[in-house]
């Protein structure tokens, strides 16, 4: 049945889903038109919202580019390549490869979303070298595990409301992760997704004649060549000592961060960890630079598209459109249905505002008064927004860009399979938020 459903979904997406750059241009036009028509904003005001907000995600854009680049450099180092190859060897056939890459992605994404994006994509490439499997579904499976991130250890909304002095602290106080991330209903959703997502991916495996394979030779990295040193500068470029004099202190800094200062795991720390390990494991600066030259090829989409999403977010927030959409969707909610409608509204808004922290800033002023008026558990409503934000990432190519860059695919190659997962995971999450 799922194979039957995935076939038209793949064909539909392949035919009609444009390149992510075209997608973001269309979203920009739709958001601007809606702000003018619904919020009665003038075209000049909307243009100013867009232009003023266009560069507000530069820090985040660089972080995401470094997720791709540092993760690629780490995975292409000889020790990590051997480890990934050994783990990939556990998959004896196509079905096992699909299940294995999904479980690895789910686990890594639950720990940290940036870690999950990189690890899943890189592991998919290693599996494709050893197992004959539909490469589109393999990469889609790696990306599908990302849906659990906001219910995991790095979920931005539950961590925000657990932090002293957060922007809604005067209204709801500080809510610990025991009521959100580690609450029974949230853990139940996570467990159900850990079971269902790998099985659904496995059942979508196309027949031999419909599968799309990739030549394993195309996935091979350039082999290291023995360097003949003829200039003093080349001694520095190929110096293990120089690399380790920088890389080892970087690792010691991370030990101090985690062990002595009890620091947390965020995107900057993940990138620092990947980079420090890559410097050490590549052994020489030249090996690292060779890997960097390969890694950077997949980052073009991040560089050009993320500023457009920043502009869309500015239009949605400053025009009041995001707030109006949230209010409209929860206006007919009841005590029992508010978590469900919070989830749905967050999923829709995430298409235009694909940022967990930014989305909570937009929706909290609407959701929290509604929860208080109806007597609904606030941690559950907050997690409903968090799950809605994560859920439609299966349709929104924003977060898939690092995965696609590493795997060498286009959004249309994987989104058909993700569309099926969108429908199934949506039901599971909605039931969990409403009944668990």
C-alpha positions in Angstrom: 0.0 0.0 0.0 2.8 2.5 0.9 4.7 1.6 -2.2 1.5 2.3 -4.1 1.1 5.6 -2.4 4.7 6.7 -2.8 4.8 6.0 -6.6 2.4 8.9 -7.5 3.8 11.1 -4.8 7.3 10.8 -6.2 6.0 11.4 -9.8 4.0 14.4 -8.6 6.8 16.0 -6.8 9.3 15.2 -9.5 7.1 17.0 -12.0 5.8 20.0 -10.1 8.3 20.8 -7.3 10.7 23.4 -8.5 14.2 24.0 -7.4 14.4 25.2 -3.8 15.5 28.6 -5.1 12.4 28.9 -7.2 10.4 27.7 -4.2 11.7 30.5 -2.0 11.0 33.1 -4.7 7.4 31.9 -4.9 7.1 32.0 -1.1 8.4 35.6 -1.1 5.7 36.7 -3.6 2.9 34.8 -1.7 3.9 36.3 1.6 4.1 39.8 0.2 0.8 39.5 -1.6 -0.9 38.1 1.6 0.5 40.9 3.7 -0.9 43.5 1.3 -4.3 41.7 0.9 -4.9 40.4 4.4 -3.1 42.9 6.6 -3.8 45.9 4.4 -0.1 46.8 4.4 1.1 49.1 1.6 3.4 47.7 -1.0 6.1 50.2 0.2 5.8 48.9 3.8 6.0 45.3 2.7 9.1 46.1 0.6 10.7 47.7 3.6 9.9 44.7 5.9 11.5 42.5 3.3 14.6 44.5 2.6 15.2 45.4 6.3 15.0 41.7 7.3 16.9 40.3 4.4 20.2 40.0 6.1 19.1 39.1 9.6 20.0 35.4 9.2 23.6 35.9 8.2 25.0 34.4 11.4 22.6 31.4 11.1 23.4 31.1 7.3 27.1 30.8 8.1 26.4 28.3 10.9 24.5 26.1 8.4 27.2 26.4 5.8 29.7 25.3 8.4 27.4 22.4 9.4 27.8 21.1 5.9 31.5 21.9 5.4 32.8 20.8 8.8 30.6 17.7 8.8 31.9 16.7 5.3 35.5 17.3 6.3 35.1 15.2 9.4 33.4 12.3 7.6 36.0 12.3 4.8 38.9 11.9 7.2 40.4 8.4 7.0 39.4 7.2 10.5 35.8 8.3 10.3 35.5 6.9 6.7 36.6 3.5 8.1 34.1 3.8 10.9 31.2 4.7 8.6 32.2 1.9 6.2 32.2 -0.6 9.1 28.8 0.5 10.3 27.5 0.4 6.7 28.7 -3.1 6.4 25.9 -4.1 8.9 23.4 -3.7 6.0 23.3 -6.8 3.9 20.5 -5.7 1.5 18.5 -2.6 0.4 15.8 -3.0 3.0 18.3 -3.2 5.9 20.1 -0.1 4.5 16.9 1.9 4.6 16.1 1.0 8.1 19.7 1.4 9.4 20.1 4.9 7.9 16.8 6.0 9.3 17.5 4.8 12.8 21.0 6.5 12.7 19.4 9.8 11.5 16.6 9.6 14.1 19.0 9.0 17.0 21.5 11.7 15.8 18.7 14.3 15.2 17.2 13.6 18.6 20.6 14.5 20.2 21.2 17.6 18.0 19.5 18.7 14.8 22.7 19.9 13.1 24.5 16.7 14.0 21.6 14.7 12.6 21.5 16.4 9.3 25.1 15.8 8.6 25.5 12.3 10.0 22.4 11.0 8.2 23.5 12.3 4.8 27.1 11.1 5.1 26.0 7.7 6.3 23.6 7.4 3.4 26.6 8.0 1.0 28.6 5.2 2.7 25.7 2.8 2.5 25.2 3.6 -1.2 28.8 2.6 -1.9 28.2 -0.9 -0.4 24.6 -1.7 -1.0 22.5 -1.5 -4.2 19.6 0.6 -3.1 17.4 3.3 -4.5 19.6 6.4 -3.8 16.6 8.8 -3.6 14.9 6.8 -0.9 18.1 6.3 1.0 18.7 10.0 1.2 15.1 10.7 1.9 15.2 8.2 4.8 18.3 10.0 6.1 16.4 13.3 6.0 13.1 11.9 7.4 14.8 11.3 10.8 15.1 15.1 11.2 11.4 15.3 12.1 12.1 14.4 15.7 14.6 17.2 16.4 12.2 19.6 18.1 11.1 16.8 20.5 14.7 16.0 21.4 17.6 17.3 23.5 18.2 20.4 21.3 14.6 21.4 20.8 14.7 25.2 20.7 11.2 25.9 22.1 11.4 23.6 25.2 14.9 24.8 25.9 13.8 28.4 25.6 11.0 28.2 28.1 13.3 26.3 30.4 15.8 29.2 30.5 15.6 31.8 33.2 14.5 35.2 31.9 13.0 34.0 28.6 10.7 36.5 26.9 7.5 34.8 28.3 8.8 34.1 31.8 6.6 36.8 33.3 3.5 35.0 31.8 4.3 31.3 32.3 7.4 31.2 34.4 10.2 28.7 33.8 9.0 25.3 32.6 11.6 22.5 33.0 12.3 19.9 30.4 10.7 17.3 32.6 7.3 18.8 31.5 8.3 19.1 27.8 11.1 17.0 26.4 10.8 14.2 29.0 7.1 14.4 29.5 5.3 11.1 28.9 3.3 12.4 25.9 6.4 13.7 24.2 8.5 10.5 24.8 5.5 8.4 23.5 5.5 10.4 20.3 9.3 10.0 19.9 9.1 6.2 20.5 6.2 5.8 18.0 8.2 7.8 15.4 11.3 5.7 16.0 9.2 2.6 15.2 7.0 3.9 12.4 9.4 6.1 10.3 12.0 3.3 9.5 9.2 0.8 8.7 7.4 3.3 6.4 10.6 4.0 4.6 11.3 0.3 4.2 7.8 -0.3 2.8 8.2 2.5 0.2 11.3 0.7 -1.3 10.6 0.7 -5.1 10.8 -2.4 -7.2 14.0 -3.0 -9.1 12.7 -1.6 -12.4 11.5 1.7 -10.7 14.6 2.2 -8.5 17.2 4.8 -9.2 20.7 3.8 -8.4 23.9 5.7 -8.3 27.3 4.5 -9.4 29.4 4.0 -6.2 32.4 5.4 -8.0 30.7 8.8 -8.2 30.6 8.9 -4.3 34.2 8.2 -3.8 36.3 11.0 -2.5 39.6 11.9 -4.1 42.3 9.6 -2.8 45.2 11.1 -0.9 48.4 11.3 -3.0 51.9 11.2 -1.7 53.3 14.7 -1.8 56.8 15.5 -2.9 57.9 18.5 -0.9 60.1 20.9 -2.9 59.5 24.2 -1.1 59.6 25.3 2.6 55.9 26.4 2.3 54.9 22.8 1.4 56.5 21.6 4.6 54.0 23.8 6.5 51.1 22.7 4.3 51.9 19.0 5.0 52.9 19.4 8.6 51.2 17.1 11.1 52.7 19.1 14.0 51.2 22.4 12.8 47.7 20.8 12.4 47.8 19.2 15.8 49.1 22.4 17.6 45.7 23.9 16.7 43.4 20.9 16.6 44.4 19.4 19.9 43.8 22.6 21.9 40.5 22.8 20.2 39.5 19.4 21.6 40.8 20.4 25.0 38.6 23.5 24.9 35.6 21.3 24.3 36.5 19.0 27.2 36.7 22.1 29.4 33.3 23.3 28.0 31.5 20.0 28.7 33.3 18.7 31.8 34.4 21.7 33.8 31.9 24.3 32.8 28.9 22.0 32.3 28.3 23.6 28.9 25.5 22.5 26.5 25.4 21.3 22.9 24.5 24.0 20.4 25.2 24.6 16.8 28.4 26.5 17.4 29.7 23.8 19.6 28.8 21.1 17.1 30.7 23.0 14.3 33.7 23.5 16.6 33.7 19.8 17.5 33.5 18.8 13.8 36.2 21.2 12.8 38.7 20.3 15.6 38.3 16.6 15.0 38.7 17.1 11.2 41.9 19.1 11.7 43.3 16.3 13.9 42.1 13.3 11.9 43.1 14.7 8.5 46.6 15.0 10.0 47.9 17.8 7.6 46.5 21.2 6.6 46.7 20.2 2.9 44.5 17.1 3.4 42.0 19.3 5.2 42.0 21.9 2.4 41.5 19.2 -0.2 38.4 18.0 1.7 37.2 21.6 2.1 37.3 22.1 -1.7 35.0 19.1 -2.2 32.7 20.1 0.7 32.1 23.7 -0.4 30.5 22.7 -3.7 27.3 21.7 -2.0 26.9 25.0 -0.1 25.6 27.2 -2.9 21.9 26.8 -2.0 22.5 27.8 1.6 24.4 31.0 0.6 21.8 32.3 -1.8 18.5 31.1 -0.3 18.7 31.8 3.5 18.6 35.6 3.1 15.4 35.2 1.2 13.9 33.2 4.1 15.0 36.0 6.4 13.1 38.4 4.3 10.0 36.2 4.3 10.1 35.9 8.1 10.3 39.7 8.4 7.2 40.1 6.2 5.3 37.5 8.1 6.2 38.8 11.5 6.2 42.6 11.0 3.1 42.7 8.9 1.1 40.7 11.5 0.3 38.0 9.0 1.8 35.2 11.1 -0.2 36.3 14.1 -3.4 36.5 12.1 -2.9 33.0 10.7 -2.4 31.6 14.2 -5.4 33.4 15.6 -7.6 32.2 12.7 -6.6 28.6 13.1 -7.1 28.4 16.9 -10.2 30.7 17.0 -12.6 27.6 17.0 -10.4 25.5 19.3 -11.7 23.9 22.4 -9.9 22.7 25.5 -9.4 19.2 24.0 -8.5 20.4 20.5 -6.2 23.3 21.2 -3.0 21.2 21.1 -4.1 19.8 17.7 -4.8 23.2 16.2 -1.6 24.6 17.7 0.3 21.8 15.9 -1.5 22.5 12.6 -1.0 26.2 12.7 2.7 25.8 13.5 3.1 23.4 10.6 1.6 25.9 8.2 3.5 28.9 9.5 6.7 26.8 9.4 6.5 26.8 5.6 7.1 30.6 5.7 9.0 30.9 9.0 11.3 27.8 9.1 12.9 28.7 12.4 11.9 27.1 15.7 13.0 30.0 17.9 11.6 32.6 15.6 8.3 30.7 15.2 7.8 30.6 19.0 8.4 34.3 19.2 5.6 34.8 16.6 3.1 32.2 18.0 3.6 32.4 21.8 1.7 35.7 22.1 -1.3 34.0 20.5 -1.1 30.5 21.9 -0.4 31.3 25.5 -3.5 33.5 26.1 -5.6 30.9 24.4 -4.2 28.1 26.5 -4.8 30.1 29.7 -8.3 31.0 28.7 -9.2 27.4 27.9 -7.3 25.9 30.8 -5.0 23.8 28.6 -1.6 22.5 29.8 0.9 25.1 28.6 3.8 22.7 28.2 1.7 20.6 25.9 0.7 23.6 23.8 4.4 24.7 23.6 5.4 21.2 22.4 2.5 21.2 19.9 4.1 24.3 18.3 7.5 22.6 18.5 6.2 19.5 16.7 4.4 21.5 14.1 7.6 23.4 13.4 9.5 20.1 12.9 6.7 18.3 11.1 6.4 20.3 7.8 10.2 20.3 7.4 9.4 17.1 5.5 7.8 19.4 2.9 9.9 22.6 3.3 13.3 22.3 1.5 14.9 24.9 3.7 16.5 22.4 6.1 17.1 19.8 3.4 19.7 22.0 1.7 22.7 20.7 3.7 21.6 17.1 3.2 21.1 17.6 -0.6 24.4 19.4 -0.8 26.2 16.4 0.8 24.3 13.8 -1.2 24.5 15.6 -4.5 20.7 15.4 -5.1 17.9 17.9 -5.8 14.8 18.5 -3.6 12.5 16.9 -6.1 14.5 13.6 -5.8 13.5 13.1 -2.2 10.4 15.1 -1.4 8.0 12.6 -2.9 9.0 10.0 -0.3 9.0 12.7 2.4 5.4 13.7 1.4 4.2 10.2 2.4 6.0 10.5 5.7 4.5 13.9 6.2 1.0 12.4 6.1 1.8 9.5 8.4 3.9 11.3 11.0 1.3 14.1 11.1 -1.3 11.6 12.2 1.0 10.1 14.9 2.0 13.4 16.3 -1.5 14.8 16.3 -2.8 11.7 18.1 0.0 11.9 20.6 -0.6 15.5 21.4 -4.3 15.0 21.8 -4.6 11.6 23.5 -1.3 10.6 25.2 
